[in-house]
């Protein structure tokens, strides 16, 4: 039997292409191995926007509360929770629970878990005053990391961190970040922290200026010059390209052309359509194409460490109070936000 213990507000996704509805609901008492968090800050992700706008299929749980980039304070703990106490500062990601036993979890790919429970899709997420979590799947926020920065570690930093990890990024590599949105600007900083030379590619001068400020050695406006020609001219080809553009598959083909021999193209944004790549060049140059989905708890923990060390400072736009969630979504939809929208609850 579920016992409800605290009343608060949540922003409900009821139907596609409609504003979220803020309602009062009862939040449950944490069960065995669970914690109830008081949400302090939540990031507003493009994935949620695509879900609301009907571009992604609706969650299995409907109506639901979206939001999977969560920073909060432990409000109450359930039985069996040993390493957390009320007042602890923690983050919760899209990985609400993974089994730890399937072949994907065992080999270290928990984001591919056969029994994955997703925050904001299978269970209520963080666009609310409280959220229930598995104690095993929250991570403590290091001292000195402010509430407004912490949500970025759960996706907007962890995603490019994991992409660079699986690409084997190392000091001295040339890394091109194709798309300087919220994830791209964090990718610039993560690559810089690894000792890489970074190229930022975008079509917005404001984003490229920010990328330069954050450590990009070169910036390329793809509307004004050929990015392939420019990357080859500047560096002889990139060792790694993180492709984050979600709208144009042609940019993925361009990125492939801009790799040097043995280079790695990592797909992070996923536009509709199919890529057409030259097989002979692919083989003779030993170029690699890798898809990188999301992240693991390890990637989140390393992202929190980078935040604590000051090596990554996420670019955010702050909104105040749960009632601002639809405004944040509208601004994101209209391209008015530089970096990641973050809703601070207090």
C-alpha positions in Angstrom: 0.0 0.0 0.0 1.3 3.4 -1.0 1.3 6.0 1.9 1.2 9.6 1.0 3.0 12.0 3.3 3.4 15.5 1.9 1.3 17.7 -0.4 2.9 19.9 -3.0 2.7 21.1 -6.6 3.7 19.4 -9.8 3.6 20.5 -13.5 1.8 17.9 -15.4 2.2 16.9 -19.1 -1.4 16.1 -20.0 -1.4 16.2 -23.8 1.0 17.1 -26.6 1.2 20.7 -27.8 -0.4 22.1 -24.6 1.2 24.0 -21.7 2.0 22.0 -18.6 -0.7 22.1 -15.9 0.4 22.9 -12.4 -1.7 21.0 -9.8 -1.4 20.1 -6.2 -0.8 16.4 -5.5 0.2 14.1 -2.6 3.7 12.8 -2.8 4.4 9.3 -1.4 6.3 8.2 1.7 9.6 6.7 0.5 9.6 2.9 0.5 12.5 0.5 1.2 15.7 1.9 -0.4 14.0 5.1 -1.5 14.3 8.8 -0.6 11.9 11.7 -1.1 13.7 14.8 -2.4 12.7 18.4 -2.1 13.5 19.7 -5.5 15.8 22.8 -5.4 16.6 23.1 -9.1 15.7 21.4 -12.3 17.1 21.7 -15.8 14.8 22.0 -18.8 15.9 19.7 -21.5 15.2 19.7 -25.3 14.1 16.1 -24.9 11.2 17.2 -22.7 10.4 20.0 -25.1 10.3 17.5 -28.0 8.0 15.2 -26.0 5.6 18.1 -25.2 5.6 19.2 -28.8 4.7 15.7 -30.1 8.0 15.1 -31.8 8.8 12.2 -29.4 6.3 9.6 -28.4 4.4 10.3 -25.1 5.7 8.6 -21.9 4.2 5.3 -20.9 2.9 7.0 -17.7 0.3 9.6 -18.7 -0.4 12.2 -17.5 3.0 12.6 -16.0 5.5 15.0 -14.5 8.6 15.5 -16.8 12.0 16.7 -15.8 15.1 14.5 -15.4 17.9 17.0 -14.5 17.2 17.3 -10.8 19.1 18.7 -7.8 17.4 18.5 -4.5 17.7 18.0 -0.7 16.9 14.7 0.9 13.6 15.3 2.7 13.0 11.9 4.1 14.6 8.4 3.8 12.9 5.0 3.7 14.0 1.9 5.4 17.3 0.3 4.4 18.9 3.6 3.4 22.3 3.8 5.1 24.4 6.4 3.4 22.0 9.3 3.1 20.2 11.5 5.6 17.7 14.4 5.5 19.4 17.6 4.4 21.9 15.9 2.1 22.3 17.6 -1.3 22.0 15.2 -4.2 21.2 14.9 -7.9 18.9 12.6 -9.7 19.1 11.9 -13.5 17.1 10.2 -16.2 18.4 6.9 -14.7 15.7 6.5 -12.0 16.7 2.8 -11.6 18.8 0.2 -13.4 18.8 -3.4 -12.5 22.5 -4.0 -12.2 22.2 -7.6 -13.3 21.4 -7.7 -17.1 24.2 -8.1 -19.6 24.3 -4.3 -20.3 24.5 -3.3 -16.6 27.2 -5.9 -15.9 29.4 -4.7 -18.8 29.1 -1.1 -17.6 26.4 0.1 -19.9 23.7 0.7 -17.4 22.1 3.4 -19.7 21.1 0.4 -22.0 19.6 -1.6 -19.1 16.9 -4.0 -20.2 14.8 -3.0 -17.2 15.6 0.7 -17.1 13.1 2.9 -15.3 13.3 6.5 -16.6 12.7 9.6 -14.5 9.9 11.6 -16.0 8.7 8.8 -18.3 8.0 5.7 -16.1 7.8 7.6 -12.8 7.2 11.3 -11.9 10.1 13.6 -12.6 11.5 16.9 -11.3 9.0 19.5 -12.6 7.6 19.4 -9.1 8.3 20.5 -5.5 9.2 16.9 -4.5 10.3 13.8 -6.3 10.7 10.2 -5.2 14.0 8.5 -6.0 16.0 5.3 -5.4 18.7 6.0 -2.9 21.1 3.9 -5.1 20.6 6.2 -8.0 21.1 9.7 -6.5 24.6 11.1 -6.1 25.8 13.6 -3.5 26.7 17.1 -4.7 30.2 18.2 -3.8 30.6 21.2 -1.5 30.7 24.5 -3.3 28.6 23.5 -6.3 25.5 25.8 -6.3 22.0 24.5 -6.8 21.7 26.1 -10.2 24.8 24.4 -11.6 24.2 20.9 -10.1 21.4 19.8 -12.6 23.8 20.2 -15.5 25.9 17.2 -14.2 23.0 14.9 -14.6 22.8 15.3 -18.4 24.1 18.5 -20.0 27.7 17.8 -18.8 27.5 14.0 -18.4 26.4 13.4 -22.0 29.4 15.1 -23.7 31.7 13.7 -21.0 30.6 10.2 -21.8 30.9 10.8 -25.5 34.5 12.0 -25.1 35.2 9.1 -22.8 34.1 6.4 -25.3 35.9 8.2 -28.1 39.1 8.0 -26.1 39.8 11.7 -26.0 43.3 12.5 -24.8 45.6 15.5 -24.3 46.6 17.0 -27.6 43.6 15.7 -29.6 41.8 18.1 -31.9 38.1 18.0 -30.9 35.4 19.7 -33.0 32.1 20.4 -31.2 29.5 20.7 -33.9 26.6 22.6 -32.4 27.2 25.1 -29.5 24.0 24.8 -27.6 23.9 23.8 -23.9 25.6 20.5 -24.3 28.0 21.8 -26.9 29.2 24.6 -24.6 29.8 22.1 -21.9 31.5 19.8 -24.3 34.0 22.6 -25.2 34.9 22.9 -21.5 35.1 19.2 -20.9 37.4 18.7 -23.9 39.5 21.7 -22.8 39.8 20.2 -19.3 41.2 17.0 -21.0 43.9 19.1 -22.7 42.3 19.0 -26.2 42.4 21.7 -28.8 38.8 22.6 -29.4 36.9 23.8 -32.5 33.3 25.0 -32.1 31.0 25.0 -35.1 27.6 26.7 -35.1 25.6 29.2 -37.1 25.0 31.7 -34.3 27.7 34.2 -33.5 26.5 34.6 -29.9 27.1 30.9 -29.2 30.4 30.9 -31.0 31.6 33.9 -28.9 30.6 32.1 -25.8 32.4 29.0 -26.9 35.5 31.1 -27.5 35.2 32.6 -24.0 35.0 29.0 -22.6 38.1 27.8 -24.2 37.6 27.0 -27.9 40.8 27.6 -29.8 38.9 28.2 -33.1 35.3 29.0 -34.0 33.6 28.5 -37.3 30.3 30.0 -38.5 28.9 27.3 -40.9 26.7 29.8 -42.6 29.6 32.0 -43.6 32.3 29.5 -44.4 32.6 25.8 -45.3 33.2 24.0 -42.0 34.9 21.0 -43.6 37.4 23.1 -45.6 38.1 25.3 -42.6 38.7 22.4 -40.1 41.0 20.7 -42.7 42.8 24.0 -43.3 43.3 24.8 -39.6 44.2 21.3 -38.3 44.5 18.8 -41.1 41.3 17.1 -39.7 39.8 16.5 -36.3 40.7 13.5 -34.2 37.2 13.6 -32.6 34.0 15.3 -33.7 31.0 15.5 -31.4 28.0 16.0 -33.6 25.1 17.6 -31.7 23.0 19.1 -34.4 19.5 17.6 -34.0 17.9 19.0 -37.3 20.2 18.4 -40.3 21.6 15.0 -41.3 23.9 16.7 -43.9 26.0 18.2 -41.1 26.8 14.6 -40.0 28.1 13.8 -43.4 30.2 17.0 -43.3 31.6 16.1 -39.9 32.7 12.7 -41.3 34.5 14.5 -44.2 36.3 16.7 -41.6 37.9 13.8 -39.7 41.6 12.9 -40.1 42.7 9.3 -40.6 41.6 7.3 -37.6 39.2 10.0 -36.5 36.1 9.3 -34.5 32.7 10.9 -35.3 30.4 10.6 -32.2 26.7 11.0 -32.8 24.9 12.8 -29.9 22.1 14.7 -31.6 19.8 12.6 -33.7 18.1 14.2 -36.7 15.6 12.2 -38.7 16.9 10.6 -41.9 19.8 8.5 -43.1 23.5 9.3 -43.5 25.3 8.6 -46.8 29.0 7.9 -46.2 31.7 7.0 -48.7 32.6 3.3 -47.9 36.0 3.4 -49.5 37.2 6.5 -47.6 35.7 5.1 -44.5 37.7 1.9 -44.8 41.0 3.2 -46.1 41.1 6.1 -43.6 39.9 3.9 -40.7 37.4 6.5 -39.6 35.0 5.5 -36.9 31.4 6.4 -36.4 30.1 5.9 -32.9 26.6 6.6 -31.3 26.6 7.8 -27.8 23.4 7.6 -25.8 23.2 9.5 -22.6 25.5 8.5 -19.7 26.1 6.4 -16.7 26.3 7.3 -13.0 30.1 7.2 -13.4 29.8 10.0 -16.0 27.5 12.0 -13.6 30.0 11.6 -10.7 32.9 12.8 -12.9 30.8 15.7 -14.1 30.1 16.7 -10.5 33.8 16.6 -9.9 34.5 18.9 -12.8 32.0 21.3 -11.5 33.5 21.2 -8.0 37.0 21.9 -9.5 35.7 24.8 -11.5 36.8 23.2 -14.8 33.3 23.4 -16.2 30.9 26.3 -15.6 27.6 25.5 -17.3 25.9 28.2 -19.3 22.5 28.6 -17.8 19.5 30.9 -17.8 17.7 30.9 -14.5 13.9 31.0 -14.0 12.3 31.3 -10.6 9.6 29.1 -9.2 7.7 26.1 -10.6 5.2 28.6 -12.2 7.9 29.7 -14.6 8.2 26.3 -16.2 6.0 27.1 -19.2 7.9 30.3 -19.8 11.2 28.4 -19.7 9.8 25.9 -22.3 8.5 28.7 -24.5 11.8 30.5 -24.5 13.7 27.3 -25.3 11.2 26.6 -28.1 11.8 30.0 -29.6 15.6 29.9 -29.3 15.8 32.7 -26.8 17.9 30.8 -24.3 21.7 30.7 -24.3 22.7 27.4 -22.7 20.3 25.5 -20.4 17.2 26.8 -18.8 17.2 26.0 -15.1 14.2 26.5 -12.8 15.1 27.3 -9.2 12.3 26.4 -6.9 13.2 28.7 -3.9 
